[in-house]
Amino acid sequence: MKTIGLIGGMSWQSSKFYYEYLNQLVAERLGGAHSAKILMSSVDFAGIEKLSFEDNWSEIGEQMAMEAKRLEDAGADIVVLGTNTIHLVAPYIEKAITIPFLHIARATGHAIVSRGIKKVGLLGTRFTMEKDFYTGILQDEFDLEVVVPNTNERDYLQDLIYNELVKGAFSTAAKEECIRIIKKLQAQGIEGVILGCTELPILIPDSAVTLPTFDTTMIHSKATVDFALN
């Protein structure tokens, strides 16, 4: 079994699910008392959040590169970043290490096309929905049509994620509003929806909507375990 290097803390709410899923998936695959071999470097999200709001992605990139190199030096065989948004700085990580880096959008793209879906909705932070580091991979590498909510809805999701979800607040009102947004996208012809913030699947379970949902935390975890056990 290979050793997984996980950069966590963005937020710790999602990191705890990564840890749970990685161990759960290994136990299911290998049985008995097996669990995943994981090295985790968990950062203080407050500083990362501040830099993202300042649009200082180069500083975030340098910090993520440092964390990734630390994990490689500690013996990790692969690096995984436990967040959607901060994949914006994936090139910094890839340049800093010699071991594989598993991109969450690429893992998600494989999961979507395996379901025969061509048009998909994307919910996440404003950065994930508006910048091309995520949608670009889905469009260019997987030939997917990606639809995002309107400006006001993107503002709502940004506020919800940073002021509620990353702090562990998951309200019924927020769930209902997100379902309303998804239904609007469904009326535009989407065949599935990416829950492209690692906390969103906690708020919106599969049973809450009629469309296929793509839980990026679980998808990323499954792809990581596939690598670790191959």
N, C-alpha and C positions, 0 to 999 in steps of 0.2 A: 504494500500500500504506500502510495506517495504522500508526502506531507503537504498540506494545504496552508498557504500563507494568506491570512485574511486581514485586510485593513478595515477596521470597524470604527464605531463611534459616530456614524453619520446617518442616522442618529443611533444611540444605543438601543432604541426600541427595535429597530430593524436588525441590529447586530445579534440580539438575543435569539431572533428567529433564524438567522443564518446558522448560529451555533447549534440550535435545536435541529434544524433540517439536515445539516451535514451529518450529524451523528445518527439521526433517525434513519436517513437513507443508507448509510453504511451498514447499520444494524440490520436493515431489511435485506440488503444484498448479501451480507456475509453470515448473518445469523449469530446465535450464541451471545457472547458478551462483547462482540466487536463494536468499536466506535471509531470515529474519524481521528486521524492524526492532524492536529490543527495548531498552528502558531498564529496568535492574534496580536496585532498592534492596534490598540484602540486610542483614537485621538480625542482631544477636547473639541467638541463640535462648535462651541461658541466662537472660537477664533476662525474656523472655517466659514461659518455662517456670515460673520462680519466681512471677511474678505470677498465672499461671493456677492454680497450686496454692494460692495465697493467696485465690483467688476474686476477684481485683482486676481485673475485666474492664473497668472504666471507664478505668483507666490503660493497659491494652493498647489499648483503643479509641482513646484520644487519640494513642498512638504510631502506630497504623496510619493514623489520619487524617492525621497529619503526613507519613508516608511517601507516602501517596497524593497529597497536595497537592504534595509535592516532585516526584513524577513528572509530575503535570499541568503544573506550572510549567516542567518541563524539556522539555515538548513531547509527552507521551504523549496518544494519542487515546482510550485505554481503560485502565482499571486492573484488574488481575487479582491475586488474592491466592493465592499458591502453597501452600495448606494447606487442609485441611478444617476443623479445630477452630476456628481463629481467625476463621472466618466468623461466629462468635458475635457479633463486634463489627462486622459489616457495616454496620449503621445509622450508625456513626460515620464510616465511609469515605464512604458515600453523601451524608452531609450536608456533607462537607468539600470535595467536588469537583463540578465542573459537567460533566465527561465521564462516559460510561457506566462502571458497575462491573458486571462479569460474575460473578454468584454461582454457586459450584460446585454447590450443591444444585439450582439451577434447571436448569443444563446437564445434570446427572445425571438429573433428572426427565424431561426431553425424551428422553434416550437410552433410558430404561426404557420409557416408554409407546410409543416407536417399535417396540419388540419385542413389544408386546401383553401385557406383564406387568402384573399387578394386585397381586400380593403378593410383597414383596421383603424379604430379610434385610439387616441393616445391621451391619457391623463397623467399629469405629473407636475413638477414645478414649472414656473415660467421658463426657466433655462432649458429644461428638457423638451418642452413643447415648442419653443421658438427657435432655439439654436439647432444647427444641423449635425452636431456630433452624434445624435441618436437617430433622428429621422433619416439622415443621410445614409447610414448603414442599412436601414430597413428598405429605403428606396433603391439605392444603388446596387446593393449586394443581393437583395431578395425580391426586387421588383414589386414591392408592396406600395399601395396607395395609402398614405397616412393622413388622417383627418384629426384636427385638434379643435377644442372648443373655441368660442368667440373670445374677444378681448376681455370683456367683463367676467366671463367664466374662468378665463386663465388667471385673472387677478384674484378671483375668489379662491381658486385652488392654491395659488401661491400663498395667500394669507392663511388658509386652512392648514396647509402642510407645516409652515414654519411656526405658526402661533398655537396650533393645537396638536396635530398628529405627532410631531417630533417630541412633544412634551407628554405624550401618553394620553391625550384627551380624545376620545372617540365618541362623539355625541350622535344621537338619533337624528337630530336636525341636519348635521353634516352628511350623514349617510343618505338621507332623503334627497338633499340637494345634489349630491354626486350622482345618484340614480337618475334624477331629472336631467342632468347634463348628458349622461350616457344615452338616455332615451332620445334626446335631441339629435345626438350623433347617429343613432340608429335610424332615425327618419331621413338622414342624409345617405343612408345605404351602407353603413359599416356592417361587417359580418362578425366582428369580435372587437374586444377592447383591451388595450394594454393598461394595466394598473402600474404605471411607470414611475411610481414613487414607492419605495420599499415598505412604507407604512400603509399605503392605500388598501392592500389586501386584508389588513386587519379590520379596516372600516367597512369594506364592501366584500362580503363572502360571495362565493359562486351562486348561492341560492337567491341572492338579492336581485339579480338581473337575468333576463332570458337569453342574452348573448353569451358566447364563450368568453371567459375572462382569462387574461394571461397574467398570472402572479409572477412578477419578475424575480422576486426573492426565491421562490421555489424553483423556477426555471433555471436560474443561475446556480442554485445549490445542486440541482440534478446534474447539470453539465459539469460542475466541479467534481462531483463524486464519480461521474463517468471517467474523467481524466485520472482521478486519484486511484481508481481501481483497475485501470487499463494497463 
